[in-house]
């Protein structure tokens, strides 16, 4: 190639370069476009967490306790007199106990009145026999601890064969029942406790060596309290010396129940009320 050709190519190359520079400087971006300048990525920084510094806790010195002045407590001392022990009572022998028992009964409220209805011989033994019989629903005809009622039962008769028990018959027991129910319950139970060794001895004599007399007493009271209350009038027959109930159902009742009928409804109710008091106090 000639020199003229070489210079022609060089001139064209220079012109092309200058044109490209012009476009790079004078070019305006089209509308609706946005030129985004990307930020230079920051260098990654390593974060080092600081080590926790141990905190030293210095215990605080406790505050000195406040000085509190406490008033002394004054306690009133009350002198209590010791209860005076009752003097021990020497019980007599069972065979010689009648006068002793009678004296103690007379010290009870209405005791003197009650004594007028009681026998003065073997009183403890007779009372034990009566209690044992009643505990079985029976009523002894002999060896009773009280004197027999002198007044006879009052009856009326229409034909000489049937008799009717009169209400006036009940009154012959009024005074004896009144003396009994007038007894002070606490005093009477106290006397029972005092006489318990003699009562137990008499109970053993009639064959109950391994039994407690008090159990028989409670059973006897329960037998009286459970006795039916039967309203009169009551018709009687007299085949011999003694009157019998014409109604066989009444005659077949236990002797204790028939004795309560003879007392009358009012006396029977008063007797039961007093026995309830005694049982509760035992």
Secondary structure, 3 states (H helix, E strand, C coil): CCHHHHHHHHHHHHHHHHHHHHHHHHCCCCCCCCCCCCCCCCCCCCCCCCCCCCCCCCCCCCCCCCCCCCCCCCCCCCCCCCCCCCCCCCCCCHHHCHHHHHHHHHCCCCHHHHHCCECCCCHHHHHHHHHHHHHCCCCCCCCCCECCCCCCCCEEECCCCCEEECHHHHHHHHHHHHHHHCCCHHHHHHHHHHHHHHHHHHHHHCCCCCCCHHHHHHHHHHHHHCCCCCCCCCEEECCCCCCEECCHHHHCCCHHHHHHHHHCHHHHHHHHHHHHHHHHHC
